[in-house]
Amino acid sequence: SLSNNILGGPAHLVHDLDIDDATDTVVSAGKSATWITQNPWATNPANVGWRPFVRQEGSGISRSVLIHPADSLKVGAADVDRAFYTWTDGAEAQPRCHLAQIVDAGVSPSAIYGSFIRPSGKVILGRETTMVVSNTDPWQVGGGTWVKDSLASVTTGDIIGVAEFISDASDTIVLAASSGNDTTGQGGIFRKVGAGAWPATPAQSFPGVTDHQNPVTFLAADGSDLVFCLAPTAGLYRSANAGASWTLIWPKTVPTGNQRWYGRAARDPATPATLYVSWGDAGLWQVTGADAGTLNANGTTATGTITAAKLTQPGLLAATSRIGAIAVDATTSDLVACRLANDPLGPG
């Protein structure tokens, strides 16, 4: 239970979760601090043993956390306006890569709104119109070296989602979700192969995705061309060709108020066509058979055999819950979801 007294009171908003498959280490990134536990499944919540990973200065807001796939003692947290923090020894983390190290000359440090980690531990962060990619181990003292990959020539929006994966054809595919672009004034998915140039137009535009408060989640895995993308103010998209083209499989319209901030998605690694999706105050949904077919806006099946079912539990998860983070354990398919502080049932 991520209770008020554990996570800093009603002001704490959970933005992201990650689970290490081998050790069950769970990290929660939020507004007041980032917390870590290595005993998340304890029957008694008092025995879970949450402890601070990072108590950030400045805004204190982390949008995302990353656990090294090969070493659960390597954990990273991307602070909105300060740095990429790393944790390796159970103590409070120290910044390994201040944004000042990776911004262009003359440009002030700016927010990190998208992050991704490869099986090798390679980290990709999105800030303004630029992706920054770790060129060496970002967990080493000093944070290693980083390489800039700018999209400024094709978009003026913030990078609000990033991903990199190996396609069926063994190509390295890089995806970047932008909050706006010059040609349409909307957000979109930009895609490139390997070290090639970014295309002038997005592979898919996002109606209504106009600022960095619209979180975008990519669900991709090496060795598969099946990719999903959740844009809370537009809907759930599917690509069967490694991001070259996209199909809107669940159209969704979210009000333009702060509900547009709430949109998360996770994939069951054991069943890649099973997704868990949330947006706005629409609660938590399980989508099965997502590799084929489409849904209507209300979640009923439109074509194919895809289905969507709302998950609720009395006193814990309401039909109108606002979900701040979702994670799925790859070894057991156990699901974790965090309600936000302004959820009808309170934070949990």
Buried (B, 14 or more C-beta within 10 A) or exposed (E): BBBBEBBBEEEBBBBBBBBBBEEBBBBBBBBBBBBBBBEBEEEEEEEBEBEBBBEBEEEBBBBBBBBBBEBBBBBBBBBBBBBBBBBBEEEBBEBBBBBEBBBEEEEEBBBBBBBBBBEEBBBBBBBBBBBBBBEEBBBEEEBBBBEEBBBEEBBBBBBBBBBBBBBEEEEBBBBBBBBBBEEEEBBBBBBBBEEEEBEEBBBBBBBBBBBBBBBBBBBBBBEBBBBBBBBBBBBBBBBBBBBBEBEBBBBBEBEEEEBBBBBBBBBBBEEBBBBBBBBBBBBBBBBBBBBEBBBEEEBEBEEBEBBBEBBEEEEEBBEEBBBBBBBBBBEEEBBBBBBBBBBEBEBB
